[in-house]
Amino acid sequence: MTTESMPESTNDYQPQTLETAIQKVWEEEGVFTATEDDSREKFYCLSMFPYPSGKLHMGHVRNYTIGDVVSRFQRMQGKNVLQPMGWDAFGLPAENAAMDHKVAPAKWTYQNIDYMRNQLKSLGLGYDWDREVATCHPEYYRWEQWLFTRLMSKGLVYRKLSVVNWDPIDQTVLANEQVIDGKGWRSGAPVERKEIAQWFLRITDYAEELLQDLDQLDGWPEQVKTMQKNWIGKSTGLEIEFPVASGLDASNGNLKVYTTRPDTLMGVTYVAVAADHPWARKASLNNEPLERFIEECSHISTAEADMETMEKKGVDTGIRVKHPITGEELPVWAANFVLMGYGTGAVMSVPAHDQRDYEFAKAYDLPMKTVIAPKADEAPDVSEAAYTEKGVLINSGQFDGLKSKQALHEMAKALNELGLGEKQTNFRLRDWGISRQRYWGCPIPVIYCPACGALPVPEKDLPVRLPEDIVPDGSGSPLAKLDSFKRCDCPQCGGPAKRETDTFDTFFESSWYHARYTSRHTDDAMLDKKAADHWLPVDQYIGGIEHAILHLLYARFFHKLMRDEGLVSSDEPFKNLLTQGMVLAESWFSQDEKGKQTWYSPLDVEPVKDDKGAVIKGHLKSDGTEVQYGGVIKMSKSKNNGIDPQVLIDQYGADTLRLYIMFASPPEQTLEWSDSAVEGAHRFLNRVWRLVQGHVAQGAVAASADNDGLDKEQKALRLKLHATLQKVSDDMGRRMHFNTAIAAMMELVNDISRFKDESDAGRSVVQEALESLVLMLSPMTPHISQALWEDLTKASGHDGLVLTQAWPKVDESALVKDEIEMMIQVNGKLRGKVEVAADADKDTILAAAKANEQAQKFIEGKEIVKEIVVPGRLVNLVVKG
């Protein structure tokens, strides 16, 4: 490889010129292009791909820098590295931005991709751009359409009516987060709960495997695995039937509920059903308050967080059911905290032992029965809140004295004999609803024929292309109004038919991109199995903790679907997972008399601190206006506290930004932005630059190979170098604690700077230390490392690009100390230090300690009654007198 186009190094560190030239060399040489090579161990490093919003933010920079450092380090271990990049390009934000700018989402998206691609390149990220994907490209989404049609044939896809949030003005379905105070976020119209037909994937068919295979993922954080387990939510409980007592004809059957707390069965005082439960709807025909309540519930949010905090409301349906064991009649209430889409749409309510039931019972003066106690003779206090712990059954008839755990078996036995209940294993996980009534997404490949029904689009007609020239206006899906898209012929009978106008949930695209990277140029199949099996699973996946549940769960599910289709051999997509923390920054604002807040960039504010160093206020640098301190919070556009990476690249260079990002915090922890620390990173790189330039200016020298012929100081520097190399190798490889690796390298730089030895041997040791330092720094700061490597290798005879060099090896012999320092204690108190030969015997060590000038002050003229030597550590002389 040649580096002829690189600029000659100067005494001044000029990152902007340097970085542009080196990036050009990388591109010309194609150094990051990955090919399958069975002769080398592969390493697939993947960072979660970005949504092309227009500009990179610091969260992006942190995520992608971590991935690039890992990739470069593994490349230097001799591995064949694949590090691709692409774009999660479909989705509602593009549609909204397009409406705001009155352009087609496609145009807006492609422009953003071009800009952000250049930003990523300016950071020096080593991506194989030949494998770039954009999920909005037909050559990408045609294959998920193909897989969908295959899943249809297997019965893993189905369509059913589902309750959604419907905006009657915009004529579109809204996600829960788009419903604000019961109104559409854009139109402001009251949102309706409406049943419409939606497509679903049977992820529940894979629930057990998704749960069990988490045990394979030793390289995942336990926190993430726990979150996934809780989301899948496997539980063993009882399905219990409550027979109708009155208010409904017996032909309606029994009311079924599922509970994981059968130990509380004897404490049921009412049963609650969803407002849209069939029983509630039937009862509303003669119950005007219930009819109004059902209408009211059709406008409320069904988001879990909202359901937890909303005021608990309900109406008595007038229906009564019998307790399955006691026969006691219980009222059936329609309640806003019960959802038809979860379980049976009905719950047995035990207000003494469930806080939600408790609040509802308090609101409507319903009775409570305590049936669980900490101890058999100790009734719980439920005057202020429900007692939700498990314990011993009380007030439960024949079940008194049982522990909660025993109750499952005994209750199941009793109910089974009555024909009113049985054990059941349930999952919290629900089938994945993949329909979205939006334009900017992958069309669902289904055709509706009046005669033949819902049919998959034939493979020869894929992809079903999304028209890219539409400018949406927000009033419903444009596809539903576009006859040229909607109207088609039935593939079975040839008669007139209509296309599905819903598009896929964007999680669909992000669930398999990791696999498509391995087969980017395969045109005749979703994946090239040989290439996919070569690279998969991903060895290191990196992304935010906010994706710990849905994205990772759907990607795992999709991988298993592809496996069962014969496309991949592995069970799981991601072998190791690193979830990086958020980037935080100070926030500043002013507030007018009406309470409106204006937020300012931290770069525009001069903080004011109290005498203890705490920030109390700030002043705008422009005119001195006082502003309020909003604390250190996540960087965001809304709070104007994001730092534009491009500004820092232009000012300091990409290497400074990369070094700061990696040094400021361990990757999994939050990073608090600091302008002074960025400047500190830049000063450090300048220092390394000057150190190398000063060394090479004195002429050529070969690096030291071992300790032969070296004096004490020269050996000490080699010891420091190889101890540092040992630590950095472990920190960057096994531990992935890049901040401590950089700190160790900074210490090494201090030692090299203090080393003043112009002899040939001394300069040889410095040459070795600087070469190793540059190699260790290169994953973090690849541009400056390349330039310094060029300068150093003119002297040492190495050549080529620094990223093609092998990681330096630890010389174990350099770590062996000729002499060791031992503490000298007199009567247990430190009184001096002494250096002795590493292999000195006890007598030699004691003689050296007694001869030590500082120690002699405390033992002179005194009787030594005991001599203790702890090898390699200390000598303790016990004296009296």
Secondary structure as GFF3:
##gff-version 3
##sequence-region A 1 881
A	DSSP	alpha_helix	15	29	.	.	.	ID=ss1
A	DSSP	beta_strand	42	47	.	.	.	ID=ss2
A	DSSP	alpha_helix	58	76	.	.	.	ID=ss3
A	DSSP	beta_strand	80	82	.	.	.	ID=ss4
A	DSSP	beta_strand	86	87	.	.	.	ID=ss5
A	DSSP	alpha_helix	92	101	.	.	.	ID=ss6
A	DSSP	alpha_helix	105	122	.	.	.	ID=ss7
A	DSSP	three_ten_helix	129	131	.	.	.	ID=ss8
A	DSSP	beta_strand	133	134	.	.	.	ID=ss9
A	DSSP	alpha_helix	138	154	.	.	.	ID=ss10
A	DSSP	beta_strand	157	167	.	.	.	ID=ss11
A	DSSP	beta_strand	172	174	.	.	.	ID=ss12
A	DSSP	three_ten_helix	176	178	.	.	.	ID=ss13
A	DSSP	beta_strand	179	180	.	.	.	ID=ss14
A	DSSP	beta_strand	183	184	.	.	.	ID=ss15
A	DSSP	beta_strand	192	201	.	.	.	ID=ss16
A	DSSP	three_ten_helix	203	206	.	.	.	ID=ss17
A	DSSP	alpha_helix	207	212	.	.	.	ID=ss18
A	DSSP	three_ten_helix	213	216	.	.	.	ID=ss19
A	DSSP	alpha_helix	222	232	.	.	.	ID=ss20
A	DSSP	beta_strand	234	242	.	.	.	ID=ss21
A	DSSP	beta_strand	244	246	.	.	.	ID=ss22
A	DSSP	three_ten_helix	250	252	.	.	.	ID=ss23
A	DSSP	beta_strand	255	259	.	.	.	ID=ss24
A	DSSP	three_ten_helix	262	267	.	.	.	ID=ss25
A	DSSP	beta_strand	270	273	.	.	.	ID=ss26
A	DSSP	alpha_helix	278	283	.	.	.	ID=ss27
A	DSSP	three_ten_helix	284	286	.	.	.	ID=ss28
A	DSSP	alpha_helix	288	297	.	.	.	ID=ss29
A	DSSP	alpha_helix	304	309	.	.	.	ID=ss30
A	DSSP	beta_strand	314	322	.	.	.	ID=ss31
A	DSSP	beta_strand	329	335	.	.	.	ID=ss32
A	DSSP	beta_strand	346	349	.	.	.	ID=ss33
A	DSSP	alpha_helix	355	364	.	.	.	ID=ss34
A	DSSP	beta_strand	372	373	.	.	.	ID=ss35
A	DSSP	beta_strand	392	393	.	.	.	ID=ss36
A	DSSP	three_ten_helix	397	399	.	.	.	ID=ss37
A	DSSP	alpha_helix	404	418	.	.	.	ID=ss38
A	DSSP	beta_strand	421	427	.	.	.	ID=ss39
A	DSSP	beta_strand	432	433	.	.	.	ID=ss40
A	DSSP	beta_strand	435	436	.	.	.	ID=ss41
A	DSSP	beta_strand	446	449	.	.	.	ID=ss42
A	DSSP	beta_strand	453	456	.	.	.	ID=ss43
A	DSSP	three_ten_helix	459	461	.	.	.	ID=ss44
A	DSSP	alpha_helix	478	481	.	.	.	ID=ss45
A	DSSP	alpha_helix	483	486	.	.	.	ID=ss46
A	DSSP	beta_strand	487	489	.	.	.	ID=ss47
A	DSSP	beta_strand	496	499	.	.	.	ID=ss48
A	DSSP	beta_strand	503	504	.	.	.	ID=ss49
A	DSSP	alpha_helix	507	510	.	.	.	ID=ss50
A	DSSP	alpha_helix	513	516	.	.	.	ID=ss51
A	DSSP	three_ten_helix	517	519	.	.	.	ID=ss52
A	DSSP	alpha_helix	529	535	.	.	.	ID=ss53
A	DSSP	beta_strand	540	544	.	.	.	ID=ss54
A	DSSP	three_ten_helix	545	547	.	.	.	ID=ss55
A	DSSP	alpha_helix	550	564	.	.	.	ID=ss56
A	DSSP	beta_strand	577	580	.	.	.	ID=ss57
A	DSSP	beta_strand	583	591	.	.	.	ID=ss58
A	DSSP	beta_strand	597	600	.	.	.	ID=ss59
A	DSSP	three_ten_helix	602	604	.	.	.	ID=ss60
A	DSSP	beta_strand	605	609	.	.	.	ID=ss61
A	DSSP	beta_strand	615	620	.	.	.	ID=ss62
A	DSSP	beta_strand	626	634	.	.	.	ID=ss63
A	DSSP	alpha_helix	645	652	.	.	.	ID=ss64
A	DSSP	alpha_helix	654	663	.	.	.	ID=ss65
A	DSSP	beta_strand	671	672	.	.	.	ID=ss66
A	DSSP	alpha_helix	675	696	.	.	.	ID=ss67
A	DSSP	alpha_helix	712	730	.	.	.	ID=ss68
A	DSSP	pi_helix	731	735	.	.	.	ID=ss69
A	DSSP	alpha_helix	738	754	.	.	.	ID=ss70
A	DSSP	alpha_helix	760	777	.	.	.	ID=ss71
A	DSSP	alpha_helix	782	796	.	.	.	ID=ss72
A	DSSP	three_ten_helix	802	804	.	.	.	ID=ss73
A	DSSP	three_ten_helix	812	815	.	.	.	ID=ss74
A	DSSP	beta_strand	819	826	.	.	.	ID=ss75
A	DSSP	beta_strand	829	837	.	.	.	ID=ss76
A	DSSP	alpha_helix	842	851	.	.	.	ID=ss77
A	DSSP	alpha_helix	853	859	.	.	.	ID=ss78
A	DSSP	beta_strand	863	870	.	.	.	ID=ss79
A	DSSP	beta_strand	874	880	.	.	.	ID=ss80
###
